[in-house]
Amino acid sequence: MRTLGYVLAAAGLLICAATFGMWVWLNAYGGGTGCNDFRLRWEDSEALSYFIPPFILGCAVAVLGAATIAMNWKR
């Protein structure tokens, strides 16, 4: 069961990292200016509406994995 916890924690971290990476990619190359005017546009609520749900899902899966590991920790 602890192996499942490790898999869930790793999957959650991977989802979070991929979501953040896509957010950076969108900001760097999605504006059409390349890297000349690169900054993370947190005020862009239209784009954030697509990136926040998978990030929250990744956090939830990682927490579930950590909880599974903690509950099955052998003393």
PyMOL Python script that loads the backbone (N, CA, C, O; Angstrom):
from pymol import cmd

cmd.read_pdbstr("""\
ATOM      1  N   MET A   1       0.823  -1.198   0.000  1.00  0.00           N
ATOM      2  CA  MET A   1       0.000   0.000   0.000  1.00  0.00           C
ATOM      3  C   MET A   1       0.866   1.262   0.000  1.00  0.00           C
ATOM      4  O   MET A   1       0.493   2.298  -0.549  1.00  0.00           O
ATOM      5  N   ARG A   2       2.046   1.136   0.640  1.00  0.00           N
ATOM      6  CA  ARG A   2       2.933   2.290   0.653  1.00  0.00           C
ATOM      7  C   ARG A   2       3.461   2.597  -0.744  1.00  0.00           C
ATOM      8  O   ARG A   2       3.727   3.754  -1.069  1.00  0.00           O
ATOM      9  N   THR A   3       3.612   1.571  -1.563  1.00  0.00           N
ATOM     10  CA  THR A   3       4.049   1.793  -2.942  1.00  0.00           C
ATOM     11  C   THR A   3       3.024   2.622  -3.700  1.00  0.00           C
ATOM     12  O   THR A   3       3.388   3.492  -4.491  1.00  0.00           O
ATOM     13  N   LEU A   4       1.754   2.358  -3.463  1.00  0.00           N
ATOM     14  CA  LEU A   4       0.699   3.162  -4.076  1.00  0.00           C
ATOM     15  C   LEU A   4       0.824   4.618  -3.644  1.00  0.00           C
ATOM     16  O   LEU A   4       0.619   5.526  -4.450  1.00  0.00           O
ATOM     17  N   GLY A   5       1.157   4.842  -2.390  1.00  0.00           N
ATOM     18  CA  GLY A   5       1.358   6.205  -1.894  1.00  0.00           C
ATOM     19  C   GLY A   5       2.491   6.908  -2.618  1.00  0.00           C
ATOM     20  O   GLY A   5       2.370   8.079  -2.980  1.00  0.00           O
ATOM     21  N   TYR A   6       3.595   6.197  -2.832  1.00  0.00           N
ATOM     22  CA  TYR A   6       4.715   6.781  -3.573  1.00  0.00           C
ATOM     23  C   TYR A   6       4.329   7.100  -5.015  1.00  0.00           C
ATOM     24  O   TYR A   6       4.707   8.138  -5.557  1.00  0.00           O
ATOM     25  N   VAL A   7       3.576   6.199  -5.622  1.00  0.00           N
ATOM     26  CA  VAL A   7       3.130   6.425  -7.005  1.00  0.00           C
ATOM     27  C   VAL A   7       2.193   7.632  -7.073  1.00  0.00           C
ATOM     28  O   VAL A   7       2.315   8.466  -7.970  1.00  0.00           O
ATOM     29  N   LEU A   8       1.260   7.725  -6.125  1.00  0.00           N
ATOM     30  CA  LEU A   8       0.339   8.864  -6.107  1.00  0.00           C
ATOM     31  C   LEU A   8       1.074  10.173  -5.858  1.00  0.00           C
ATOM     32  O   LEU A   8       0.799  11.175  -6.517  1.00  0.00           O
ATOM     33  N   ALA A   9       2.002  10.170  -4.915  1.00  0.00           N
ATOM     34  CA  ALA A   9       2.760  11.384  -4.623  1.00  0.00           C
ATOM     35  C   ALA A   9       3.576  11.819  -5.843  1.00  0.00           C
ATOM     36  O   ALA A   9       3.613  13.003  -6.178  1.00  0.00           O
ATOM     37  N   ALA A  10       4.223  10.868  -6.498  1.00  0.00           N
ATOM     38  CA  ALA A  10       5.009  11.201  -7.689  1.00  0.00           C
ATOM     39  C   ALA A  10       4.113  11.690  -8.826  1.00  0.00           C
ATOM     40  O   ALA A  10       4.461  12.634  -9.535  1.00  0.00           O
ATOM     41  N   ALA A  11       2.967  11.047  -8.996  1.00  0.00           N
ATOM     42  CA  ALA A  11       2.041  11.474 -10.052  1.00  0.00           C
ATOM     43  C   ALA A  11       1.513  12.882  -9.774  1.00  0.00           C
ATOM     44  O   ALA A  11       1.401  13.697 -10.690  1.00  0.00           O
ATOM     45  N   GLY A  12       1.193  13.165  -8.522  1.00  0.00           N
ATOM     46  CA  GLY A  12       0.721  14.504  -8.173  1.00  0.00           C
ATOM     47  C   GLY A  12       1.776  15.567  -8.430  1.00  0.00           C
ATOM     48  O   GLY A  12       1.474  16.632  -8.969  1.00  0.00           O
ATOM     49  N   LEU A  13       3.011  15.277  -8.045  1.00  0.00           N
ATOM     50  CA  LEU A  13       4.092  16.232  -8.304  1.00  0.00           C
ATOM     51  C   LEU A  13       4.341  16.411  -9.801  1.00  0.00           C
ATOM     52  O   LEU A  13       4.651  17.512 -10.257  1.00  0.00           O
ATOM     53  N   LEU A  14       4.207  15.334 -10.556  1.00  0.00           N
ATOM     54  CA  LEU A  14       4.380  15.406 -12.005  1.00  0.00           C
ATOM     55  C   LEU A  14       3.277  16.254 -12.648  1.00  0.00           C
ATOM     56  O   LEU A  14       3.546  17.047 -13.550  1.00  0.00           O
ATOM     57  N   ILE A  15       2.046  16.085 -12.184  1.00  0.00           N
ATOM     58  CA  ILE A  15       0.935  16.897 -12.705  1.00  0.00           C
ATOM     59  C   ILE A  15       1.160  18.371 -12.396  1.00  0.00           C
ATOM     60  O   ILE A  15       0.954  19.226 -13.257  1.00  0.00           O
ATOM     61  N   CYS A  16       1.585  18.671 -11.162  1.00  0.00           N
ATOM     62  CA  CYS A  16       1.856  20.062 -10.785  1.00  0.00           C
ATOM     63  C   CYS A  16       2.989  20.651 -11.612  1.00  0.00           C
ATOM     64  O   CYS A  16       2.888  21.780 -12.092  1.00  0.00           O
ATOM     65  N   ALA A  17       4.070  19.888 -11.781  1.00  0.00           N
ATOM     66  CA  ALA A  17       5.212  20.375 -12.553  1.00  0.00           C
ATOM     67  C   ALA A  17       4.848  20.581 -14.022  1.00  0.00           C
ATOM     68  O   ALA A  17       5.256  21.570 -14.630  1.00  0.00           O
ATOM     69  N   ALA A  18       4.089  19.657 -14.589  1.00  0.00           N
ATOM     70  CA  ALA A  18       3.679  19.800 -15.990  1.00  0.00           C
ATOM     71  C   ALA A  18       2.751  20.994 -16.174  1.00  0.00           C
ATOM     72  O   ALA A  18       2.859  21.723 -17.160  1.00  0.00           O
ATOM     73  N   THR A  19       1.840  21.194 -15.223  1.00  0.00           N
ATOM     74  CA  THR A  19       0.930  22.334 -15.313  1.00  0.00           C
ATOM     75  C   THR A  19       1.693  23.639 -15.228  1.00  0.00           C
ATOM     76  O   THR A  19       1.445  24.559 -16.008  1.00  0.00           O
ATOM     77  N   PHE A  20       2.627  23.727 -14.282  1.00  0.00           N
ATOM     78  CA  PHE A  20       3.417  24.949 -14.151  1.00  0.00           C
ATOM     79  C   PHE A  20       4.297  25.152 -15.387  1.00  0.00           C
ATOM     80  O   PHE A  20       4.462  26.280 -15.850  1.00  0.00           O
ATOM     81  N   GLY A  21       4.859  24.068 -15.921  1.00  0.00           N
ATOM     82  CA  GLY A  21       5.674  24.176 -17.128  1.00  0.00           C
ATOM     83  C   GLY A  21       4.866  24.671 -18.323  1.00  0.00           C
ATOM     84  O   GLY A  21       5.352  25.486 -19.107  1.00  0.00           O
ATOM     85  N   MET A  22       3.656  24.191 -18.463  1.00  0.00           N
ATOM     86  CA  MET A  22       2.806  24.662 -19.557  1.00  0.00           C
ATOM     87  C   MET A  22       2.411  26.122 -19.359  1.00  0.00           C
ATOM     88  O   MET A  22       2.287  26.869 -20.329  1.00  0.00           O
ATOM     89  N   TRP A  23       2.213  26.531 -18.109  1.00  0.00           N
ATOM     90  CA  TRP A  23       1.895  27.937 -17.812  1.00  0.00           C
ATOM     91  C   TRP A  23       3.065  28.837 -18.217  1.00  0.00           C
ATOM     92  O   TRP A  23       2.862  29.892 -18.817  1.00  0.00           O
ATOM     93  N   VAL A  24       4.282  28.418 -17.887  1.00  0.00           N
ATOM     94  CA  VAL A  24       5.471  29.191 -18.272  1.00  0.00           C
ATOM     95  C   VAL A  24       5.609  29.208 -19.787  1.00  0.00           C
ATOM     96  O   VAL A  24       5.920  30.250 -20.364  1.00  0.00           O
ATOM     97  N   TRP A  25       5.382  28.065 -20.444  1.00  0.00           N
ATOM     98  CA  TRP A  25       5.491  27.996 -21.900  1.00  0.00           C
ATOM     99  C   TRP A  25       4.467  28.921 -22.563  1.00  0.00           C
ATOM    100  O   TRP A  25       4.785  29.618 -23.527  1.00  0.00           O
ATOM    101  N   LEU A  26       3.245  28.923 -22.043  1.00  0.00           N
ATOM    102  CA  LEU A  26       2.217  29.798 -22.599  1.00  0.00           C
ATOM    103  C   LEU A  26       2.619  31.262 -22.482  1.00  0.00           C
ATOM    104  O   LEU A  26       2.433  32.031 -23.425  1.00  0.00           O
ATOM    105  N   ASN A  27       3.164  31.655 -21.341  1.00  0.00           N
ATOM    106  CA  ASN A  27       3.558  33.037 -21.145  1.00  0.00           C
ATOM    107  C   ASN A  27       4.785  33.408 -21.962  1.00  0.00           C
ATOM    108  O   ASN A  27       4.908  34.547 -22.412  1.00  0.00           O
ATOM    109  N   ALA A  28       5.687  32.467 -22.159  1.00  0.00           N
ATOM    110  CA  ALA A  28       6.906  32.772 -22.899  1.00  0.00           C
ATOM    111  C   ALA A  28       6.661  32.835 -24.403  1.00  0.00           C
ATOM    112  O   ALA A  28       7.200  33.710 -25.080  1.00  0.00           O
ATOM    113  N   TYR A  29       5.864  31.929 -24.925  1.00  0.00           N
ATOM    114  CA  TYR A  29       5.710  31.832 -26.368  1.00  0.00           C
ATOM    115  C   TYR A  29       4.305  32.115 -26.872  1.00  0.00           C
ATOM    116  O   TYR A  29       4.110  32.294 -28.074  1.00  0.00           O
ATOM    117  N   GLY A  30       3.333  32.158 -25.989  1.00  0.00           N
ATOM    118  CA  GLY A  30       1.949  32.352 -26.410  1.00  0.00           C
ATOM    119  C   GLY A  30       1.604  33.787 -26.741  1.00  0.00           C
ATOM    120  O   GLY A  30       0.604  34.046 -27.412  1.00  0.00           O
ATOM    121  N   GLY A  31       2.414  34.722 -26.282  1.00  0.00           N
ATOM    122  CA  GLY A  31       2.114  36.129 -26.525  1.00  0.00           C
ATOM    123  C   GLY A  31       2.579  36.624 -27.877  1.00  0.00           C
ATOM    124  O   GLY A  31       2.241  37.740 -28.273  1.00  0.00           O
ATOM    125  N   GLY A  32       3.340  35.828 -28.587  1.00  0.00           N
ATOM    126  CA  GLY A  32       3.813  36.225 -29.907  1.00  0.00           C
ATOM    127  C   GLY A  32       5.068  37.081 -29.874  1.00  0.00           C
ATOM    128  O   GLY A  32       5.589  37.449 -30.927  1.00  0.00           O
ATOM    129  N   THR A  33       5.564  37.407 -28.679  1.00  0.00           N
ATOM    130  CA  THR A  33       6.765  38.237 -28.594  1.00  0.00           C
ATOM    131  C   THR A  33       7.997  37.423 -28.279  1.00  0.00           C
ATOM    132  O   THR A  33       9.094  37.975 -28.190  1.00  0.00           O
ATOM    133  N   GLY A  34       7.845  36.130 -28.109  1.00  0.00           N
ATOM    134  CA  GLY A  34       8.991  35.313 -27.728  1.00  0.00           C
ATOM    135  C   GLY A  34       9.378  35.608 -26.298  1.00  0.00           C
ATOM    136  O   GLY A  34       8.518  35.848 -25.451  1.00  0.00           O
ATOM    137  N   CYS A  35      10.661  35.591 -26.030  1.00  0.00           N
ATOM    138  CA  CYS A  35      11.126  35.814 -24.659  1.00  0.00           C
ATOM    139  C   CYS A  35      11.476  37.277 -24.401  1.00  0.00           C
ATOM    140  O   CYS A  35      12.072  37.583 -23.369  1.00  0.00           O
ATOM    141  N   ASN A  36      11.126  38.179 -25.298  1.00  0.00           N
ATOM    142  CA  ASN A  36      11.470  39.581 -25.098  1.00  0.00           C
ATOM    143  C   ASN A  36      10.716  40.207 -23.931  1.00  0.00           C
ATOM    144  O   ASN A  36      11.279  41.017 -23.195  1.00  0.00           O
ATOM    145  N   ASP A  37       9.466  39.845 -23.757  1.00  0.00           N
ATOM    146  CA  ASP A  37       8.633  40.422 -22.703  1.00  0.00           C
ATOM    147  C   ASP A  37       8.109  39.307 -21.814  1.00  0.00           C
ATOM    148  O   ASP A  37       6.902  39.200 -21.593  1.00  0.00           O
ATOM    149  N   PHE A  38       9.013  38.474 -21.302  1.00  0.00           N
ATOM    150  CA  PHE A  38       8.588  37.299 -20.546  1.00  0.00           C
ATOM    151  C   PHE A  38       8.320  37.675 -19.093  1.00  0.00           C
ATOM    152  O   PHE A  38       9.186  38.215 -18.404  1.00  0.00           O
ATOM    153  N   ARG A  39       7.124  37.385 -18.651  1.00  0.00           N
ATOM    154  CA  ARG A  39       6.755  37.484 -17.241  1.00  0.00           C
ATOM    155  C   ARG A  39       5.520  36.622 -17.048  1.00  0.00           C
ATOM    156  O   ARG A  39       4.743  36.417 -17.980  1.00  0.00           O
ATOM    157  N   LEU A  40       5.346  36.122 -15.840  1.00  0.00           N
ATOM    158  CA  LEU A  40       4.171  35.302 -15.549  1.00  0.00           C
ATOM    159  C   LEU A  40       2.998  36.224 -15.287  1.00  0.00           C
ATOM    160  O   LEU A  40       3.014  37.008 -14.339  1.00  0.00           O
ATOM    161  N   ARG A  41       1.997  36.132 -16.114  1.00  0.00           N
ATOM    162  CA  ARG A  41       0.833  37.023 -16.022  1.00  0.00           C
ATOM    163  C   ARG A  41      -0.231  36.384 -15.131  1.00  0.00           C
ATOM    164  O   ARG A  41      -1.128  35.693 -15.614  1.00  0.00           O
ATOM    165  N   TRP A  42      -0.119  36.622 -13.846  1.00  0.00           N
ATOM    166  CA  TRP A  42      -1.061  36.043 -12.892  1.00  0.00           C
ATOM    167  C   TRP A  42      -2.420  36.719 -12.973  1.00  0.00           C
ATOM    168  O   TRP A  42      -3.414  36.166 -12.503  1.00  0.00           O
ATOM    169  N   GLU A  43      -2.477  37.904 -13.561  1.00  0.00           N
ATOM    170  CA  GLU A  43      -3.759  38.612 -13.658  1.00  0.00           C
ATOM    171  C   GLU A  43      -4.602  38.132 -14.831  1.00  0.00           C
ATOM    172  O   GLU A  43      -5.742  38.573 -14.978  1.00  0.00           O
ATOM    173  N   ASP A  44      -4.085  37.256 -15.658  1.00  0.00           N
ATOM    174  CA  ASP A  44      -4.803  36.741 -16.822  1.00  0.00           C
ATOM    175  C   ASP A  44      -5.778  35.648 -16.371  1.00  0.00           C
ATOM    176  O   ASP A  44      -5.447  34.463 -16.400  1.00  0.00           O
ATOM    177  N   SER A  45      -6.958  36.050 -15.962  1.00  0.00           N
ATOM    178  CA  SER A  45      -7.906  35.098 -15.401  1.00  0.00           C
ATOM    179  C   SER A  45      -8.435  34.118 -16.443  1.00  0.00           C
ATOM    180  O   SER A  45      -8.837  33.008 -16.095  1.00  0.00           O
ATOM    181  N   GLU A  46      -8.441  34.507 -17.702  1.00  0.00           N
ATOM    182  CA  GLU A  46      -8.931  33.594 -18.736  1.00  0.00           C
ATOM    183  C   GLU A  46      -8.016  32.380 -18.877  1.00  0.00           C
ATOM    184  O   GLU A  46      -8.496  31.248 -18.948  1.00  0.00           O
ATOM    185  N   ALA A  47      -6.722  32.605 -18.916  1.00  0.00           N
ATOM    186  CA  ALA A  47      -5.787  31.485 -19.020  1.00  0.00           C
ATOM    187  C   ALA A  47      -5.678  30.717 -17.710  1.00  0.00           C
ATOM    188  O   ALA A  47      -5.546  29.493 -17.712  1.00  0.00           O
ATOM    189  N   LEU A  48      -5.733  31.430 -16.596  1.00  0.00           N
ATOM    190  CA  LEU A  48      -5.629  30.755 -15.307  1.00  0.00           C
ATOM    191  C   LEU A  48      -6.792  29.813 -15.058  1.00  0.00           C
ATOM    192  O   LEU A  48      -6.648  28.839 -14.320  1.00  0.00           O
ATOM    193  N   SER A  49      -7.932  30.083 -15.655  1.00  0.00           N
ATOM    194  CA  SER A  49      -9.076  29.190 -15.459  1.00  0.00           C
ATOM    195  C   SER A  49      -8.807  27.798 -16.034  1.00  0.00           C
ATOM    196  O   SER A  49      -9.457  26.832 -15.633  1.00  0.00           O
ATOM    197  N   TYR A  50      -7.867  27.684 -16.960  1.00  0.00           N
ATOM    198  CA  TYR A  50      -7.493  26.385 -17.509  1.00  0.00           C
ATOM    199  C   TYR A  50      -6.356  25.733 -16.733  1.00  0.00           C
ATOM    200  O   TYR A  50      -6.215  24.510 -16.760  1.00  0.00           O
ATOM    201  N   PHE A  51      -5.548  26.521 -16.046  1.00  0.00           N
ATOM    202  CA  PHE A  51      -4.375  25.979 -15.380  1.00  0.00           C
ATOM    203  C   PHE A  51      -4.576  25.710 -13.892  1.00  0.00           C
ATOM    204  O   PHE A  51      -3.871  24.873 -13.328  1.00  0.00           O
ATOM    205  N   ILE A  52      -5.500  26.384 -13.249  1.00  0.00           N
ATOM    206  CA  ILE A  52      -5.700  26.179 -11.816  1.00  0.00           C
ATOM    207  C   ILE A  52      -6.309  24.802 -11.502  1.00  0.00           C
ATOM    208  O   ILE A  52      -5.827  24.148 -10.577  1.00  0.00           O
ATOM    209  N   PRO A  53      -7.340  24.328 -12.220  1.00  0.00           N
ATOM    210  CA  PRO A  53      -7.898  23.007 -11.865  1.00  0.00           C
ATOM    211  C   PRO A  53      -6.897  21.847 -11.927  1.00  0.00           C
ATOM    212  O   PRO A  53      -6.869  21.041 -10.997  1.00  0.00           O
ATOM    213  N   PRO A  54      -6.064  21.723 -12.988  1.00  0.00           N
ATOM    214  CA  PRO A  54      -5.111  20.605 -12.955  1.00  0.00           C
ATOM    215  C   PRO A  54      -4.046  20.777 -11.870  1.00  0.00           C
ATOM    216  O   PRO A  54      -3.545  19.791 -11.330  1.00  0.00           O
ATOM    217  N   PHE A  55      -3.701  22.022 -11.551  1.00  0.00           N
ATOM    218  CA  PHE A  55      -2.726  22.240 -10.491  1.00  0.00           C
ATOM    219  C   PHE A  55      -3.307  21.818  -9.140  1.00  0.00           C
ATOM    220  O   PHE A  55      -2.617  21.188  -8.339  1.00  0.00           O
ATOM    221  N   ILE A  56      -4.560  22.161  -8.887  1.00  0.00           N
ATOM    222  CA  ILE A  56      -5.221  21.747  -7.649  1.00  0.00           C
ATOM    223  C   ILE A  56      -5.367  20.226  -7.615  1.00  0.00           C
ATOM    224  O   ILE A  56      -5.173  19.609  -6.567  1.00  0.00           O
ATOM    225  N   LEU A  57      -5.708  19.620  -8.751  1.00  0.00           N
ATOM    226  CA  LEU A  57      -5.797  18.162  -8.833  1.00  0.00           C
ATOM    227  C   LEU A  57      -4.448  17.517  -8.501  1.00  0.00           C
ATOM    228  O   LEU A  57      -4.394  16.545  -7.748  1.00  0.00           O
ATOM    229  N   GLY A  58      -3.370  18.053  -9.056  1.00  0.00           N
ATOM    230  CA  GLY A  58      -2.038  17.524  -8.766  1.00  0.00           C
ATOM    231  C   GLY A  58      -1.685  17.645  -7.295  1.00  0.00           C
ATOM    232  O   GLY A  58      -1.106  16.727  -6.714  1.00  0.00           O
ATOM    233  N   CYS A  59      -2.033  18.776  -6.689  1.00  0.00           N
ATOM    234  CA  CYS A  59      -1.788  18.961  -5.251  1.00  0.00           C
ATOM    235  C   CYS A  59      -2.591  17.954  -4.431  1.00  0.00           C
ATOM    236  O   CYS A  59      -2.079  17.381  -3.470  1.00  0.00           O
ATOM    237  N   ALA A  60      -3.843  17.743  -4.811  1.00  0.00           N
ATOM    238  CA  ALA A  60      -4.693  16.801  -4.083  1.00  0.00           C
ATOM    239  C   ALA A  60      -4.162  15.374  -4.203  1.00  0.00           C
ATOM    240  O   ALA A  60      -4.161  14.633  -3.220  1.00  0.00           O
ATOM    241  N   VAL A  61      -3.714  14.984  -5.385  1.00  0.00           N
ATOM    242  CA  VAL A  61      -3.171  13.637  -5.583  1.00  0.00           C
ATOM    243  C   VAL A  61      -1.878  13.468  -4.788  1.00  0.00           C
ATOM    244  O   VAL A  61      -1.647  12.412  -4.198  1.00  0.00           O
ATOM    245  N   ALA A  62      -1.029  14.507  -4.766  1.00  0.00           N
ATOM    246  CA  ALA A  62       0.208  14.432  -3.995  1.00  0.00           C
ATOM    247  C   ALA A  62      -0.077  14.324  -2.497  1.00  0.00           C
ATOM    248  O   ALA A  62       0.579  13.553  -1.797  1.00  0.00           O
ATOM    249  N   VAL A  63      -1.042  15.084  -2.007  1.00  0.00           N
ATOM    250  CA  VAL A  63      -1.408  15.006  -0.589  1.00  0.00           C
ATOM    251  C   VAL A  63      -2.004  13.637  -0.265  1.00  0.00           C
ATOM    252  O   VAL A  63      -1.715  13.067   0.787  1.00  0.00           O
ATOM    253  N   LEU A  64      -2.822  13.115  -1.152  1.00  0.00           N
ATOM    254  CA  LEU A  64      -3.384  11.775  -0.953  1.00  0.00           C
ATOM    255  C   LEU A  64      -2.270  10.731  -0.890  1.00  0.00           C
ATOM    256  O   LEU A  64      -2.303   9.827  -0.055  1.00  0.00           O
ATOM    257  N   GLY A  65      -1.295  10.862  -1.769  1.00  0.00           N
ATOM    258  CA  GLY A  65      -0.156   9.943  -1.734  1.00  0.00           C
ATOM    259  C   GLY A  65       0.641  10.066  -0.451  1.00  0.00           C
ATOM    260  O   GLY A  65       1.043   9.057   0.127  1.00  0.00           O
ATOM    261  N   ALA A  66       0.876  11.295   0.005  1.00  0.00           N
ATOM    262  CA  ALA A  66       1.612  11.495   1.258  1.00  0.00           C
ATOM    263  C   ALA A  66       0.823  10.939   2.442  1.00  0.00           C
ATOM    264  O   ALA A  66       1.400  10.358   3.362  1.00  0.00           O
ATOM    265  N   ALA A  67      -0.490  11.119   2.414  1.00  0.00           N
ATOM    266  CA  ALA A  67      -1.323  10.577   3.500  1.00  0.00           C
ATOM    267  C   ALA A  67      -1.307   9.054   3.486  1.00  0.00           C
ATOM    268  O   ALA A  67      -1.280   8.427   4.545  1.00  0.00           O
ATOM    269  N   THR A  68      -1.323   8.456   2.311  1.00  0.00           N
ATOM    270  CA  THR A  68      -1.262   7.004   2.201  1.00  0.00           C
ATOM    271  C   THR A  68       0.061   6.479   2.738  1.00  0.00           C
ATOM    272  O   THR A  68       0.097   5.455   3.419  1.00  0.00           O
ATOM    273  N   ILE A  69       1.137   7.173   2.435  1.00  0.00           N
ATOM    274  CA  ILE A  69       2.449   6.772   2.949  1.00  0.00           C
ATOM    275  C   ILE A  69       2.479   6.894   4.468  1.00  0.00           C
ATOM    276  O   ILE A  69       2.954   5.991   5.157  1.00  0.00           O
ATOM    277  N   ALA A  70       1.971   8.007   4.988  1.00  0.00           N
ATOM    278  CA  ALA A  70       1.996   8.243   6.435  1.00  0.00           C
ATOM    279  C   ALA A  70       1.123   7.236   7.190  1.00  0.00           C
ATOM    280  O   ALA A  70       1.486   6.793   8.280  1.00  0.00           O
ATOM    281  N   MET A  71      -0.015   6.880   6.616  1.00  0.00           N
ATOM    282  CA  MET A  71      -0.917   5.952   7.308  1.00  0.00           C
ATOM    283  C   MET A  71      -0.360   4.533   7.332  1.00  0.00           C
ATOM    284  O   MET A  71      -0.683   3.758   8.232  1.00  0.00           O
ATOM    285  N   ASN A  72       0.471   4.186   6.357  1.00  0.00           N
ATOM    286  CA  ASN A  72       1.007   2.834   6.286  1.00  0.00           C
ATOM    287  C   ASN A  72       2.469   2.766   6.675  1.00  0.00           C
ATOM    288  O   ASN A  72       3.175   1.830   6.298  1.00  0.00           O
ATOM    289  N   TRP A  73       2.919   3.741   7.418  1.00  0.00           N
ATOM    290  CA  TRP A  73       4.321   3.766   7.836  1.00  0.00           C
ATOM    291  C   TRP A  73       4.529   2.727   8.940  1.00  0.00           C
ATOM    292  O   TRP A  73       3.813   2.719   9.941  1.00  0.00           O
ATOM    293  N   LYS A  74       5.496   1.872   8.747  1.00  0.00           N
ATOM    294  CA  LYS A  74       5.766   0.833   9.755  1.00  0.00           C
ATOM    295  C   LYS A  74       6.664   1.425  10.840  1.00  0.00           C
ATOM    296  O   LYS A  74       7.700   2.026  10.557  1.00  0.00           O
ATOM    297  N   ARG A  75       6.247   1.242  12.055  1.00  0.00           N
ATOM    298  CA  ARG A  75       7.017   1.797  13.179  1.00  0.00           C
ATOM    299  C   ARG A  75       8.059   0.832  13.621  1.00  0.00           C
ATOM    300  O   ARG A  75       8.809   1.117  14.555  1.00  0.00           O
TER     301      ARG A  75
END
""", "prot")
cmd.dss("prot")
cmd.show_as("cartoon", "prot")
cmd.util.cbc("prot")
cmd.orient("prot")
